[in-house]
Amino acid sequence: MRKVGLFVKKDRKACRKADEFESWLKKRKVEVIRKESLPPGMYPVAAGQVCAPSDLSCLFVLGGDGTFLSAVRWIGNLAIPVLGIKFGEIGFLAETAEENLISNAEKILNNEYTISRRMRLDVRVMREDKEVVSETVLNDIVINRGALARLANIETYINDHYLTTFRADGLIVATPTGSTAYSLAAGGPVIHPDVPGIMITPICPFTLTNRPLIVPDSIRIRLKLEPGASDIMLTFDGQQGLDISDRDTIIICRGPHPLNMITLPHRHYFDVLKAKLRWSGGRV
């Protein structure tokens, strides 16, 4: 490896560790491209965003899950392998902790790792037959009503076949990777990353028979608000948001460019899962 990226949380502890790690890499003749994440918050969807250099051998992300999702958006559709280093509270997307960064970086520089390909979703927003937004997400898209809005009525179609109209505070469409994020908090199931499915999870549905649904990842989902909807926002991975109305149609399908996540030897998904969820006395 001759060029790697560092994507760093805007945090004193993470930046201090990044300085140390950057010096370590440069002593090994590795060129470093460094970028700091934006402060936490919701940002408007921006066209023509600057993306990562295409010749990065890998990307190290120092931060929590929010920083990881920002880093994934930075690399876009590039096939750059990514490693998360935990500095946040939960760290479902982190593969290692900061105290093990140097030892694991040695393995990565020596190509002692494997790749887990995580499905992403392509999301398009059509407004009166014109595409206004095209985004790729790793975790989920969320339709959320504002504090003063009425319940959202969301018409849902599977491959253009009408499924139902969810009447709820909102709706989450998530990947298996995103199953441990907002969807889990809303009552959705945990899905292993290798399971080829997409989750549809209503948020506080008015009708108790509206339950989370897992559909094949080969289908296309189409969502539309019923007439009169207002104060509704669509968010992408909790990073960027767009105000939507009944003029908009949201089309979601499996993206052609999965994320290449670095996995290290002796690191098992179910061990991480039971530790993060504190099953059988596991610790974070």
ChimeraX attribute file (.defattr): number of C-alpha atoms within 10 A of each C-alpha:
attribute: neighborCount
match mode: 1-to-1
recipient: residues
	/A:1	14
	/A:2	15
	/A:3	17
	/A:4	22
	/A:5	23
	/A:6	21
	/A:7	24
	/A:8	27
	/A:9	27
	/A:10	17
	/A:11	14
	/A:12	9
	/A:13	12
	/A:14	21
	/A:15	17
	/A:16	12
	/A:17	15
	/A:18	21
	/A:19	10
	/A:20	12
	/A:21	16
	/A:22	19
	/A:23	13
	/A:24	14
	/A:25	19
	/A:26	13
	/A:27	9
	/A:28	11
	/A:29	12
	/A:30	16
	/A:31	16
	/A:32	18
	/A:33	15
	/A:34	15
	/A:35	16
	/A:36	17
	/A:37	19
	/A:38	13
	/A:39	10
	/A:40	12
	/A:41	9
	/A:42	13
	/A:43	14
	/A:44	11
	/A:45	17
	/A:46	10
	/A:47	10
	/A:48	6
	/A:49	10
	/A:50	9
	/A:51	14
	/A:52	20
	/A:53	15
	/A:54	12
	/A:55	13
	/A:56	20
	/A:57	16
	/A:58	22
	/A:59	25
	/A:60	22
	/A:61	31
	/A:62	32
	/A:63	29
	/A:64	22
	/A:65	22
	/A:66	19
	/A:67	28
	/A:68	27
	/A:69	19
	/A:70	22
	/A:71	28
	/A:72	24
	/A:73	20
	/A:74	18
	/A:75	20
	/A:76	20
	/A:77	17
	/A:78	18
	/A:79	18
	/A:80	23
	/A:81	21
	/A:82	26
	/A:83	26
	/A:84	28
	/A:85	25
	/A:86	25
	/A:87	22
	/A:88	16
	/A:89	11
	/A:90	13
	/A:91	22
	/A:92	23
	/A:93	22
	/A:94	24
	/A:95	22
	/A:96	18
	/A:97	15
	/A:98	16
	/A:99	11
	/A:100	10
	/A:101	19
	/A:102	14
	/A:103	9
	/A:104	20
	/A:105	17
	/A:106	12
	/A:107	13
	/A:108	18
	/A:109	17
	/A:110	10
	/A:111	10
	/A:112	13
	/A:113	14
	/A:114	14
	/A:115	13
	/A:116	16
	/A:117	17
	/A:118	18
	/A:119	27
	/A:120	25
	/A:121	24
	/A:122	18
	/A:123	22
	/A:124	19
	/A:125	23
	/A:126	16
	/A:127	16
	/A:128	11
	/A:129	10
	/A:130	10
	/A:131	13
	/A:132	12
	/A:133	15
	/A:134	14
	/A:135	19
	/A:136	25
	/A:137	26
	/A:138	23
	/A:139	26
	/A:140	27
	/A:141	29
	/A:142	24
	/A:143	26
	/A:144	22
	/A:145	21
	/A:146	15
	/A:147	9
	/A:148	8
	/A:149	13
	/A:150	15
	/A:151	20
	/A:152	27
	/A:153	21
	/A:154	23
	/A:155	17
	/A:156	20
	/A:157	17
	/A:158	15
	/A:159	13
	/A:160	12
	/A:161	11
	/A:162	13
	/A:163	13
	/A:164	13
	/A:165	17
	/A:166	24
	/A:167	20
	/A:168	21
	/A:169	22
	/A:170	23
	/A:171	27
	/A:172	25
	/A:173	24
	/A:174	29
	/A:175	31
	/A:176	25
	/A:177	22
	/A:178	27
	/A:179	25
	/A:180	22
	/A:181	19
	/A:182	21
	/A:183	26
	/A:184	15
	/A:185	11
	/A:186	16
	/A:187	15
	/A:188	23
	/A:189	17
	/A:190	16
	/A:191	19
	/A:192	16
	/A:193	17
	/A:194	12
	/A:195	13
	/A:196	17
	/A:197	20
	/A:198	30
	/A:199	24
	/A:200	22
	/A:201	27
	/A:202	26
	/A:203	26
	/A:204	17
	/A:205	19
	/A:206	14
	/A:207	10
	/A:208	7
	/A:209	7
	/A:210	17
	/A:211	16
	/A:212	18
	/A:213	14
	/A:214	19
	/A:215	14
	/A:216	12
	/A:217	18
	/A:218	12
	/A:219	15
	/A:220	17
	/A:221	24
	/A:222	23
	/A:223	22
	/A:224	20
	/A:225	23
	/A:226	15
	/A:227	10
	/A:228	10
	/A:229	18
	/A:230	19
	/A:231	15
	/A:232	22
	/A:233	16
	/A:234	22
	/A:235	21
	/A:236	23
	/A:237	23
	/A:238	20
	/A:239	20
	/A:240	17
	/A:241	19
	/A:242	18
	/A:243	16
	/A:244	21
	/A:245	19
	/A:246	17
	/A:247	15
	/A:248	20
	/A:249	20
	/A:250	20
	/A:251	17
	/A:252	21
	/A:253	19
	/A:254	23
	/A:255	18
	/A:256	12
	/A:257	17
	/A:258	18
	/A:259	24
	/A:260	20
	/A:261	22
	/A:262	21
	/A:263	23
	/A:264	17
	/A:265	10
	/A:266	6
	/A:267	11
	/A:268	11
	/A:269	14
	/A:270	10
	/A:271	11
	/A:272	19
	/A:273	17
	/A:274	15
	/A:275	16
	/A:276	17
	/A:277	15
	/A:278	12
	/A:279	11
	/A:280	8
	/A:281	9
	/A:282	13
	/A:283	11
	/A:284	14
